[in-house]
Amino acid sequence: MSERSAAWTEYLAAAQRLDTVRREAADVASAEAAALAAARDELPTVQAQLSLQANRLVASAGRVGAPAPVLLPGPSEQHVAAQAVTGGPAVALAALRQARATLEVTDGSLARFGGTTGRGLPRNLLIYAPLSLTVLVVQLALAGLADAGARLFYLLVGGLSLALLAFATGWVLVGLVFPKGSRTAPLGAVTCFAPVLLAAALYALG
């Protein structure tokens, strides 16, 4: 192969490599432009969801008498957010979509809290609390009739048995009285078992 042919072959190979690089750069630029456009379309939706969710969080806190949550990001949160979108429009778009998915999950949780469950908390206490008080009175009466050596046994074992019965009774009654509402089982369990355990602990420590 002559020097002229070798030079021409080398030139063609270089031209092909250059064309490949140019095409790849064009594809990258096109993908970034598309990601940037999609991110700009996504951003107003996420902002609107954040604003709506902030109002719902404040309203939910007000319903239960809790202080309004701090919703403005601090310096550390801003730093983390800035790092999350470092890497170009594609990374920013992915972060926005992840934020939107998180907001949708949180919206579902807020809807459940603000709906039936939120209203069911004070309502169901009207059933669980009297049962818990009855258990506590019976527990203390049984313990008072027992010998001093067996008193803690009656307070703890007898009280827990009665508390379990009260919780089961309350759970059934809530379902019968409020068939469309949440039975708030964690609330019922705490209401029924906490006084029993507290009474036994106070006696043991005393």
Secondary structure, 3 states (H helix, E strand, C coil): CCHHHHHHHHHHHHHHHHHHHHHHHHHHHHHHHHHHHHHHHHHHHHHHHHHHHHHHHHHHHHHCCCCCCCCCCCHHHHHHHHHHCCCCHHHHHHHHHHHHHHHHHHHHHHHHHHHHHHHHHHHHHHHHHHHHHHHHHHHHHHHHHCCHHHHHHHHHHHHHHHHHHHHHHHHHHHHHHCCCCCCCHHHHHHHHHHHHHHHHHHHHHC
